[in-house]
Amino acid sequence: MDGSSSAHHSAVLSNVTRQQTVGSLGMEEPDQSLPTGTGNAVLSERLTSDTSTILAEPPPRMDDNGQHPARVNASATDAKSLAMPLALSSSAATWTCADQLQRLCSGELMHIISFSHAVDTVLSGGIPLGQVTEISSMPGLGKSQFCFQLAIDVQVPRCCGGVAGEALYFDCDASFSAMRCADLASGCLAHLRELAVEQGEAETLQQLSGLSVESMLSAIHVQSVSTYTDFLALLHQVQQFLHARPQIKLLVVDSLASVFRHSITDYALRSRLLCHVMQALLQVAHRHQIAVVVTNHIVIRFAQSKRDNVSYCPALGDSWGHGATNRLLLEWDDTQTQRLLTVLKSATVKPTSVPFMITADGIRDVQL
C-alpha cells in the first residue's frame, strides 16, 4: 500500500473505529439497539449464574450401566432454560413447491457473490440468502478473509449482480480487521468500475459513483463477542435490530466455536444449547431473508478401530453440522500450494472442490 492510500485508509478507519466502540450498533431509539460489548447485563448475568450452577455441581453417582441419569436429565432441563431467550415468535407462513420454484426462476432467491467465478458457479451464484452457511478450515486458510469479502460484496449494487445490502458482523475471536476491509472495499470498487468501463455501462458507472470505501465500511456493523452468554444475549435481540434495519442482508458469526468449545465442558448441555442456537439462526435467515454465515474450527477425529487412522472434520459435533443448510470447507490441495473450497453439504449442489486465491484485493479466481 502506498503512502497516499495508507493516509486515506487511516482517515476512513477513524470513522470505522468509532463504529466498533461500545454502543456502536445503537440507533436513535434505545430499544432498537443490540446489547453493548458485555451484552445485555441482566440476561447475561442470569445465563452466567445458571451455567455456573450447572458446571459447579458435584458429579452424581453412576448407575449400574455407568450412566449419570440425574445429570443427563438436569442438563436437558438446564439447556432448555438457557435456550429460552432464543425462542422466536413463529409466523406460520405456508408456501407451495410451485411458489418456491417461481421465486428461484425469477431470480428472487438471491446470492452474495464472492468475486471468484469458480466459487460462485459451484455455489449456483454465491452464498444464498435465507440459509445458514458454515465455513470451516484449519487456521490460516482464509475463513475470516472470506467473511470480510462477503461483508463488502453484500453491498454490490443490483445492477452489478449484487443484493445492495449491509452486513452485521459478530466478531467472536477478535480477528476483525478494519484495515483489511478497507483494502477489500477499494479492490471491490476498482473491479466493478473496470467491468463497467469494459462493457460500456454508463448507468452502472453512475450508480457506482455513489459508493466509496468509507460508505462501504460504514455499512458493516461490528459487535465484539467475548463469551457465549454475550452471544446468546445478542442473538436474543438480533431480530429487533434486523426489523429496524431491513437493509441488512448478511449476518456473520466469526467464529462460533471460539465462544462455545471451551466454555462449556458438559458436552450434552453444549450440544443441546448449540441445537437451539442453530434453530434460532435458521429462523432469522428464513424470516428476514438474509444470508447467515458461521465460521467453525477443524478438529482431529480418531477412528475407533485404529488409533493411527485420523481424519479432520468441523468442530461442534454432528448435531450442529446437520442443522446448517450448507457446509463449506477451505483446505489446501495435495501440493499444499493452492487453496480449495469444498462443498461438504448442500441441498442443491453436489460435493465438489474448486480452487481460489486470496489476493491483496480479495477473493479471486486462480490465474492459469
Summary of the structure (lengths in Angstrom):
residues: 368
radius of gyration: 21.7
end to end distance: 25.4
largest distance: 77.5
contacts: 1139
relative contact order: 0.17
helix: 46%
strand: 18%
